[in-house]
Amino acid sequence: MEEKTFDKNSFIGMLLLGAILLWYMYTNKPTEAELKQQTTEQVADSVQKTPTNATTIAPVITNDSLQQIAVKNKLGAFAQSAIMGKEGTTVLENSVLKLTIDNKGGQIIEALVKNYKTYDSLPLYMIKDKNASFNINFGTTDHRILNTKDLYFEASTSSNNNNDVLSMKLKVSDSQFLEYRYEMKPDDYRVGFSIRSQGLSNVINASNPIHLDWNLKGYRHEKSMKTENMYTTTYYKFDDEVDYLSIGGDNEVVNQLHWAGFKQHFFSSILIADKPLDNITLSSTDLMKNDETNTTFTKDFGLKAPLSLTNGELDYTMSWYYGPNDYKILKKYEGEDLEEIVDLGWGIFGFINRNVFIPIFGLLHGWMSNYGLMIILMTIVVRIIMSPLVYKSYLSSAKMKVIRPELTALNEKYPGKENAMKRQQETMAIQRKAGVSMMSGCIPALLQMPIFFALFRFFPSNIDLRQKSFLWASDLSSYDAVYQLPFKIPFYGDHVSLFPILASVAIFFYMKMNQSQQANMQAPTQEGMPDMTQMMKYMIYFSPIMMLFFFNNYASSLSLYYFVSNLLTIVIMLVIKNYVIDEAKIHAQIEENKKRPEKKKSKFRQRLDDAMKQAQDQQAQQKKKR
């Protein structure tokens, strides 16, 4: 057997290789600064990339001393929020609202409005999938600028008089923290919210501006995205006045702000402050206008509010409202004027809706559950109430018809432009003796106009009609498409709605019948005056066509109302014409009026007659000079 001997050359070679390896490792070792930089980047990356919808509870970082050093260098006094912070969410829920609050940022990441669905039957979320952000940006005394949305809060729950309370604390220590406090009541869309700090007077730099930033992209909830976007805007209350951002105004600075609401068609997200806020910047960007392919979001809302310190601490009491734009619900929050966010019209139109139509609709709702029948019954009630005005208008028309031969004879007696003033005086004298006034026919029509415009606001804003069906209309708050067009017609749309067609047909026949009435109301056309009869003929065709195009994309409840209303008006006009108005009696009454001594002229009538006589004398003098 061969005896093994020690190989001196191999041993020396291994030593040399080992020495080279040690030299290479030593010369390529990272410096202390590089090691610190790598650790900081790893920690920052772990903080920023933490998923906001996480439900597991896990430490944000490990207890590695190098990582803790890097976090302290980055976050300063608030490093504990990253070292001890945990990923996770907490749910506050009652019978109408479900809020999910994330430890990261202490903000609401989901707001589910219960008992409502989207147009495609999905749960209705105001906040979901990072479409909203709530953040406080502030500086620290060690010259750092921090954002609460990037930091981790510690959650704890409790109960207060049957209210669920969630405390979210961004800690420096157990006695030093920034707290968001949520308090949810049973069966309420409004949630208490407060911002306060404790022991941070030496941590938060008072010389740096502190800003609250609230942003939200409004999800599409309704079938007609165009109509929903039209009713979507920012409402706000300032100095006891409620206003909204105009279509053209994307930004506005407001002082003494009580609340701001990101209003969508039927739902709103509202932030309410107990004490007015100053120098608030509100913004709204139309996402549909900027991106025509967008079918998810309507508008991008923004609110930026400067916050101030009180004795070195933050102390603000507020509340959130995530819920429906229901006038009855919002009205319950007395003194806030939140119900103004429901667009019922301004001035007399809003007054009529609040004091007439909302009570009538509520009364009918107590009797029946079919909203289509409620609209029809409400239409009948309105037309019965308005029928005396229709009667007045028809009575004036009948009187004008009786005296029309006299007015025609008057035109023949005083022909030509030179007799225009005399002809006008005699015409007014005949009308006065007969007890007829041109205004008696116009006033009833003018009195009906506020009703028309009030209902124009009432039906599209009434959330009770949302997703309620009637006949072929699946949603009375949206259009009632019976046929989908393979193309889009400008100003009309890509579908055919049936109720606007029926309403247009009804208004055509109504205007056709009303034409003869209006012709009677007009005095015979005088020389030099335009012939109104021809204009009325054009209006008979123009108005129904305009209505057909305009209402094709509007709420089917409004078209249903106008269809039934015009039908009832036609019936009422036929009844008045054939069974109420007696032209023989009217003629006899007019002849009797002529025999009576003329009443003393009013001061206005006397001044009018004097002015006409003076004008007539001047005209005669000018003619004489010529």
C-alpha positions in Angstrom: 0.0 0.0 0.0 1.3 3.4 -1.0 2.1 5.7 1.9 0.5 9.1 1.8 2.9 12.0 2.1 2.4 15.7 2.9 2.1 17.8 -0.2 3.8 21.1 0.6 2.9 22.8 -2.7 -0.8 22.1 -2.4 -0.9 23.5 1.1 0.8 26.7 0.0 -1.7 27.1 -2.9 -4.7 26.8 -0.6 -3.2 29.4 1.7 -2.7 31.8 -1.2 -6.3 31.3 -2.4 -7.7 31.9 1.1 -5.7 35.1 1.4 -7.0 36.4 -2.0 -10.6 35.6 -1.0 -10.3 37.5 2.3 -8.7 40.5 0.6 -11.5 40.6 -2.0 -14.2 40.5 0.7 -12.5 43.2 2.7 -12.0 45.6 -0.2 -15.6 45.3 -1.4 -17.3 45.7 2.0 -19.9 48.5 2.0 -19.1 51.6 3.9 -21.1 52.6 7.0 -22.8 55.4 5.0 -23.8 52.9 2.2 -25.1 50.4 4.7 -27.3 53.1 6.4 -28.6 54.3 3.0 -29.6 50.7 2.0 -31.4 50.1 5.3 -33.3 53.4 5.1 -34.5 52.6 1.6 -35.6 49.2 2.7 -37.6 50.6 5.6 -39.2 53.4 3.5 -40.1 50.9 0.8 -41.8 48.6 3.4 -43.8 51.6 4.8 -44.9 53.0 1.5 -45.8 49.6 -0.1 -47.9 48.3 2.7 -51.4 47.4 1.2 -54.2 49.6 2.6 -56.7 46.8 2.5 -54.7 44.4 4.7 -56.7 42.7 7.4 -53.8 40.8 9.0 -52.0 42.3 12.0 -48.2 42.3 11.6 -45.4 44.6 12.6 -44.4 47.2 10.1 -40.6 46.6 10.6 -38.6 44.1 12.6 -36.6 44.9 15.7 -33.4 45.0 13.8 -31.4 47.9 15.4 -30.1 49.2 12.0 -33.7 49.5 10.7 -34.8 51.3 13.8 -31.9 53.7 13.4 -32.9 54.4 9.8 -36.6 54.9 10.7 -35.6 57.3 13.5 -33.5 59.3 11.0 -36.4 59.5 8.6 -39.4 60.1 11.0 -37.8 61.6 14.0 -40.1 61.7 17.0 -42.8 59.7 15.1 -40.5 56.8 14.4 -42.4 54.8 17.0 -45.4 54.8 14.6 -43.3 52.8 12.1 -41.4 50.7 14.7 -44.5 49.7 16.7 -47.1 50.3 14.1 -49.2 47.4 12.7 -51.0 46.8 9.5 -54.7 46.3 9.9 -58.2 47.8 9.5 -61.1 48.4 11.9 -64.8 48.4 10.9 -67.5 50.8 12.2 -70.9 49.6 11.2 -74.6 50.3 11.9 -77.8 49.6 10.0 -77.3 52.2 7.3 -73.5 52.7 7.0 -70.3 50.6 7.1 -66.9 52.4 7.4 -63.5 50.7 7.2 -60.7 52.6 8.7 -57.1 51.7 8.0 -54.3 51.9 10.6 -52.1 53.5 7.9 -53.1 57.1 7.9 -56.0 56.5 10.3 -58.3 57.3 7.4 -61.5 55.8 5.9 -60.6 53.5 3.0 -64.2 52.1 2.5 -67.5 53.8 2.9 -70.5 51.5 2.1 -74.0 53.0 2.0 -76.3 50.2 2.9 -79.8 49.6 1.5 -78.8 51.1 -1.9 -77.3 49.7 -5.0 -75.6 51.0 -8.1 -77.3 51.1 -11.4 -75.9 47.7 -12.2 -77.0 46.2 -8.8 -73.6 46.3 -7.1 -73.0 47.5 -3.5 -72.9 51.3 -3.4 -69.5 52.5 -2.2 -68.6 56.2 -1.7 -65.0 55.2 -0.9 -63.2 52.2 -2.2 -60.0 51.1 -4.0 -58.1 54.3 -3.0 -60.5 56.8 -4.7 -60.2 59.0 -1.6 -57.5 60.4 0.6 -57.5 62.2 4.0 -54.2 63.7 5.1 -52.7 66.2 7.5 -49.3 67.7 6.4 -47.2 69.2 9.1 -43.7 70.1 10.1 -41.7 69.1 13.2 -39.3 70.9 15.4 -36.5 68.7 14.1 -37.1 70.1 10.6 -39.0 67.2 9.0 -42.2 67.4 6.9 -44.5 64.5 7.6 -47.9 63.3 6.2 -50.3 61.4 8.4 -51.4 59.2 5.4 -47.9 57.6 5.4 -47.8 56.9 9.1 -49.3 54.2 11.2 -52.0 54.8 13.9 -52.8 52.6 16.8 -56.5 51.6 16.9 -58.6 51.0 20.0 -62.4 50.7 20.3 -64.9 51.5 23.0 -68.5 52.3 23.6 -70.2 55.6 24.6 -73.9 55.7 25.3 -74.6 52.9 22.7 -72.3 54.7 20.2 -69.3 52.8 18.8 -66.1 54.8 19.3 -62.8 54.2 17.5 -59.7 56.0 18.6 -56.8 56.1 16.1 -53.6 57.4 17.7 -50.4 58.4 16.0 -48.0 58.1 18.9 -44.7 59.7 19.9 -45.1 58.0 23.3 -48.1 56.9 25.4 -48.6 60.4 26.6 -47.8 62.2 23.3 -49.9 61.5 20.3 -52.1 62.8 17.4 -55.6 61.3 17.6 -58.5 60.8 15.1 -61.6 59.9 17.0 -64.6 58.4 15.2 -68.0 58.0 16.9 -70.8 56.2 15.1 -74.5 56.3 16.3 -77.0 53.6 15.5 -79.1 54.2 12.4 -77.3 57.4 11.4 -75.3 58.4 8.3 -73.5 61.0 10.2 -70.4 60.0 12.1 -68.6 62.1 14.7 -65.0 62.9 14.0 -62.4 64.9 15.9 -58.7 65.8 15.5 -56.7 66.5 18.6 -53.2 66.2 19.8 -51.7 65.8 23.2 -48.2 66.6 24.3 -47.0 67.6 20.9 -46.4 71.4 21.5 -42.7 70.7 21.5 -42.9 68.3 18.5 -45.1 70.1 15.9 -43.4 73.2 14.5 -45.9 76.0 14.9 -44.0 78.2 12.4 -44.7 75.7 9.5 -48.1 75.7 7.9 -50.3 72.8 8.8 -52.8 71.6 6.1 -55.7 69.2 6.0 -56.1 67.7 2.5 -59.3 65.8 1.6 -59.6 64.4 -2.0 -62.2 62.1 -3.5 -63.0 60.8 -7.0 -66.8 60.4 -7.4 -67.8 56.9 -8.5 -70.5 56.6 -11.1 -73.7 55.2 -9.5 -76.5 56.0 -12.0 -77.5 54.6 -15.4 -77.2 58.0 -17.1 -73.7 59.1 -16.4 -74.2 62.3 -18.3 -77.2 63.3 -16.1 -75.4 62.2 -12.9 -72.4 64.3 -13.8 -74.7 67.3 -14.5 -76.0 67.1 -10.9 -72.5 66.5 -9.4 -70.7 69.4 -7.9 -69.3 70.8 -4.6 -71.8 72.4 -2.2 -70.6 74.4 0.8 -72.0 76.6 3.6 -70.3 79.8 4.6 -71.6 82.8 6.6 -75.0 81.1 6.9 -75.4 80.9 3.1 -75.2 77.7 1.0 -73.6 77.9 -2.4 -71.9 75.6 -4.9 -69.1 75.6 -7.4 -70.2 76.7 -10.8 -69.5 74.6 -13.9 -66.8 76.9 -15.1 -65.3 77.5 -11.6 -62.8 74.7 -10.8 -61.3 76.4 -7.7 -62.7 78.8 -5.1 -61.4 80.1 -1.8 -64.0 80.3 1.0 -63.9 81.8 4.4 -66.1 81.0 7.4 -66.8 77.6 6.0 -69.3 75.5 8.1 -69.3 72.4 5.8 -68.3 71.2 2.4 -70.0 68.5 0.5 -68.8 66.5 -2.5 -72.3 66.0 -4.0 -73.1 63.4 -6.6 -76.5 63.1 -8.1 -78.2 61.2 -5.2 -75.4 60.7 -2.7 -72.9 63.0 -0.9 -69.7 62.9 1.1 -69.8 65.9 3.5 -67.3 67.2 6.1 -68.9 69.3 8.8 -66.9 71.5 11.1 -68.2 72.6 14.5 -66.3 75.9 14.2 -66.0 77.8 10.9 -62.8 77.3 8.9 -61.1 80.1 7.0 -59.1 80.3 3.8 -60.5 77.0 2.5 -59.7 76.0 -1.1 -62.3 74.0 -2.9 -61.8 72.4 -6.3 -63.7 70.3 -8.7 -62.4 68.7 -12.0 -64.7 67.2 -14.6 -63.2 63.8 -15.3 -65.7 63.1 -18.1 -64.8 66.2 -19.9 -61.1 65.5 -19.7 -61.5 61.8 -20.7 -64.4 60.9 -22.9 -63.6 57.2 -22.5 -64.0 57.4 -18.7 -67.0 55.4 -17.5 -66.0 55.0 -13.8 -65.6 58.5 -12.2 -67.6 61.7 -12.6 -65.6 64.5 -10.9 -62.4 64.8 -8.9 -63.1 66.8 -5.7 -60.6 68.5 -3.5 -60.6 70.4 -0.2 -57.5 72.1 1.4 -57.8 73.7 4.8 -55.1 75.3 6.9 -55.2 74.2 10.5 -54.0 76.2 13.5 -52.6 75.3 16.9 -54.4 76.1 20.2 -51.8 76.3 23.0 -49.5 74.3 20.8 -52.0 71.6 20.1 -54.5 70.6 17.4 -58.1 70.6 18.5 -60.9 70.3 15.9 -64.4 68.8 16.3 -66.0 67.7 13.1 -68.3 65.1 11.6 -68.7 63.1 8.4 -71.8 62.4 6.4 -71.8 59.6 3.9 -75.3 58.9 2.6 -78.2 59.8 0.4 -79.3 63.2 -0.7 -82.7 62.6 0.9 -84.4 65.9 1.8 -86.2 64.4 4.8 -83.0 62.8 6.2 -80.8 65.9 5.8 -83.5 68.2 7.2 -83.3 66.3 10.5 -79.8 67.8 11.2 -81.2 71.1 12.4 -79.3 74.3 12.0 -76.8 72.8 9.4 -78.9 73.5 6.2 -77.6 70.2 4.8 -80.9 69.8 3.0 -79.9 72.7 0.7 -77.6 70.2 -1.1 -80.8 68.7 -2.7 -81.3 70.9 -5.8 -85.0 72.0 -5.5 -84.5 75.2 -7.4 -84.0 78.8 -6.2 -86.4 81.4 -5.0 -90.1 80.7 -5.5 -89.4 77.4 -7.2 -87.6 76.0 -4.2 -90.3 77.4 -1.9 -93.0 75.6 -3.9 -91.1 72.3 -3.8 -90.4 72.5 -0.1 -93.8 73.6 1.0 -96.1 72.1 -1.5 -94.8 69.2 -3.5 -92.6 67.4 -0.9 -95.6 67.4 1.6 -98.0 66.2 -1.1 -95.6 63.5 -2.3 -95.0 62.4 1.3 -98.8 62.2 1.9 -99.3 60.1 -1.2 -96.4 57.8 -0.2 -98.3 57.0 3.0 -101.2 55.7 1.0 -99.6 53.7 -1.8 -96.3 52.1 -2.8 -96.4 52.4 -6.6 -94.5 55.5 -7.5 -95.8 55.7 -11.0 -99.4 55.9 -9.7 -98.2 58.4 -7.1 -97.0 60.7 -9.9 -100.2 60.3 -11.8 -102.3 61.1 -8.7 -100.1 64.0 -7.8 -100.5 65.3 -11.4 -104.3 65.1 -11.0 -104.1 67.0 -7.7 -102.0 69.7 -9.3 -104.2 70.1 -12.4 -107.3 70.3 -10.2 -105.7 73.0 -8.1 -104.7 74.9 -11.3 -108.0 74.4 -13.1 -109.4 77.8 -11.9 -106.5 79.5 -13.8 -107.4 77.5 -16.9 -111.0 78.6 -16.5 -110.0 82.3 -16.2 -107.9 82.0 -19.3 -110.7 80.4 -21.3 -113.2 83.0 -20.0 -111.0 85.8 -21.2 -110.7 84.1 -24.5 -114.4 83.8 -24.9 -115.0 87.5 -24.0 -112.4 88.5 -26.6 -114.1 86.3 -29.2 -117.4 88.2 -28.5 -115.9 91.7 -28.9 -113.7 90.7 -31.8 -116.2 91.9 -34.5 -116.2 95.4 -32.9 -112.4 95.5 -32.9 -112.3 94.5 -36.5 -114.8 97.3 -37.4 -112.6 99.7 -35.4 -109.6 98.9 -37.6 -111.6 99.6 -40.6 -112.9 102.9 -39.2 -109.4 104.2 -38.3 -107.1 102.8 -41.0 -103.4 103.7 -41.5 -100.5 104.4 -39.3 -101.6 108.0 -38.7 -104.6 106.7 -36.8 -102.7 104.1 -34.7 -102.9 106.1 -31.5 -106.6 106.8 -31.9 -107.3 103.2 -32.8 -105.4 102.0 -29.7 -107.4 104.4 -27.5 -110.7 103.2 -28.9 -109.7 99.5 -28.6 -108.8 100.0 -24.9 -112.2 101.8 -24.4 -114.1 98.9 -25.9 -112.2 96.3 -23.8 -112.7 98.4 -20.6 -116.4 98.7 -21.2 -116.8 95.0 -21.9 -114.8 94.1 -18.8 -112.0 92.5 -20.8 -108.3 92.8 -20.2 -105.5 91.5 -22.3 -103.6 90.7 -19.1 -106.5 88.5 -17.9 -105.4 85.9 -20.4 -101.6 86.2 -19.7 -101.7 86.2 -15.9 -103.1 82.6 -15.5 -100.4 81.4 -17.9 -97.7 83.2 -16.0 -99.0 81.9 -12.7 -98.6 78.3 -14.0 -94.9 78.9 -15.0 -93.5 78.6 -11.4 -95.3 75.2 -11.1 -93.7 74.0 -14.3 -90.1 75.0 -13.3 -90.6 73.8 -9.7 -91.5 70.3 -10.9 -88.7 70.4 -13.4 -86.4 70.4 -10.3 -88.5 68.2 -8.0 -88.6 65.0 -10.0 -84.9 64.6 -11.0 -83.8 65.4 -7.4 -86.2 63.1 -5.6 -84.2 60.1 -4.4 -87.5 58.2 -3.6 -87.9 57.7 -7.4 -84.4 56.2 -7.8 -84.6 52.6 -9.2 -88.4 52.5 -8.8 -90.1 51.0 -11.9 -93.4 51.8 -13.6 -94.7 50.1 -16.8 -91.7 49.9 -19.1 -89.5 52.4 -17.2 -87.1 50.5 -14.9 -85.9 53.6 -13.1 -88.1 56.7 -12.8 -85.1 58.8 -11.9 -83.5 58.0 -15.3 -84.5 57.7 -18.9 -87.0 54.9 -20.0 -85.2 53.5 -23.1 -87.4 51.2 -25.2 -84.9 50.9 -28.1 -81.1 51.2 -28.2 -79.9 52.9 -31.4 -76.8 51.5 -33.2 -75.5 55.1 -33.4 -75.7 58.4 -31.5 -77.8 61.4 -32.6 -76.5 64.8 -31.6 -78.5 66.4 -28.8 -80.8 63.3 -28.7 -78.6 60.3 -27.6 -78.2 56.7 -28.5 -81.6 55.4 -27.3 -85.3 56.1 -27.7 -87.3 56.9 -24.6 -91.1 56.4 -24.9 -92.5 58.8 -22.2 -90.9 61.9 -23.9 -92.6 60.8 -27.2 -96.0 60.5 -25.5 -95.4 63.8 -23.7 -94.5 65.5 -27.0 -97.6 64.2 -28.7 -99.8 65.4 -25.9 -98.3 68.8 -25.9 -98.8 69.1 -29.6 -102.5 68.5 -29.3 -102.7 70.8 -26.3 -101.0 73.6 -28.3 -103.2 72.9 -31.3 -106.3 73.4 -29.1 -104.8 76.3 -27.4 -104.1 78.0 -30.7 -107.7 79.0 -31.3 -108.0 80.3 -27.8 -104.9 82.5 -28.2 -106.2 83.7 -31.5 -109.3 84.9 -29.8 -107.3 86.6 -27.1 -105.5 88.7 -29.7 -107.0 91.9 -31.1 -107.1 92.0 -34.9 -103.7 92.6 -36.4 -103.1 96.3 -36.8 -101.2 97.9 -39.7 -97.5 97.8 -39.0 -97.7 95.2 -36.3 -96.3 91.6 -36.6 -98.8 88.8 -37.2 -98.6 86.6 -34.1 -100.8 83.9 -35.6 -97.9 82.8 -37.9 -95.5 82.6 -35.0 -98.0 80.5 -33.0 -98.2 78.1 -35.9 -94.5 77.6 -35.8 -94.5 77.1 -32.0 -97.0 74.2 -32.3 -94.3 72.1 -34.1 -91.2 73.6 -32.5 -92.1 73.1 -28.8 -92.9 69.3 -29.1 -89.7 68.7 -31.1 -87.6 70.5 -28.5 -89.3 68.6 -25.7 -88.6 65.3 -27.5 -84.9 66.0 -27.8 -84.4 67.6 -24.4 -86.3 65.0 -22.3 -84.9 61.9 -24.1 -82.1 61.7 -21.5 -84.0 63.1 -18.6 -85.8 61.5 -15.7 -88.8 59.4 -17.0 -90.8 60.6 -14.0 -90.7 64.2 -15.4 -91.8 63.0 -18.8 -94.6 60.9 -17.2 -95.8 64.0 -15.3 -95.9 66.2 -18.4 -97.6 63.6 -20.5 -100.4 63.1 -17.9 -100.6 66.8 -17.2 -101.1 67.7 -20.8 -103.8 65.0 -21.2 -105.6 66.3 -18.2 -105.3 69.9 -19.4 -106.9 68.9 -22.7 -109.8 67.2 -20.9 -110.3 70.3 -18.7 -110.3 72.6 -21.7 -112.9 70.5 -23.5 -115.1 70.4 -20.4 -114.8 74.2 -19.9 -115.4 74.9 -23.6 -118.4 72.6 -24.1 -120.1 72.6 -20.6 -119.0 75.7 -18.7 -118.5 78.6 -21.0 -121.7 80.0 -22.6 -120.9 82.6 -25.2 -124.5 83.9 -25.4 -124.5 84.7 -21.7 -121.0 86.3 -22.0 -122.3 88.5 -24.9 -125.3 89.5 -22.9 -123.1 90.4 -19.9 -120.8 92.5 -22.0 -123.8 94.4 -23.4 -125.0 95.0 -19.9 -121.6 96.2 -18.9 -121.6 98.8 -21.7 -124.9 100.3 -20.5 -123.4 100.9 -17.0 -121.7 104.2 -16.3 -118.0 103.9 -16.6 -116.1 103.7 -13.4 -113.8 106.5 -12.3 -110.5 106.0 -13.9 -107.6 104.9 -11.6 -104.6 107.2 -11.4 -102.5 104.8 -13.5 -105.3 104.6 -16.2 -105.6 108.4 -16.2 -101.9 108.9 -16.7 -101.9 106.3 -19.5 -104.8 108.0 -21.3 -103.2 111.4 -20.8 -99.9 110.2 -22.3 -101.7 108.6 -25.3 -103.7 111.8 -25.9 -100.5 113.9 -25.7 -98.8 111.6 -28.2 -101.9 111.8 -30.4 -101.8 115.7 -30.3 -98.1 115.7 -31.2 -98.7 113.4 -34.1 -101.5 115.6 -35.3 -99.3 118.8 -35.1 -96.5 117.0 -37.0 -99.0 116.0 -39.7 -100.3 119.6 -39.9 -96.7 121.0 -40.4 -96.1 118.6 -43.2 
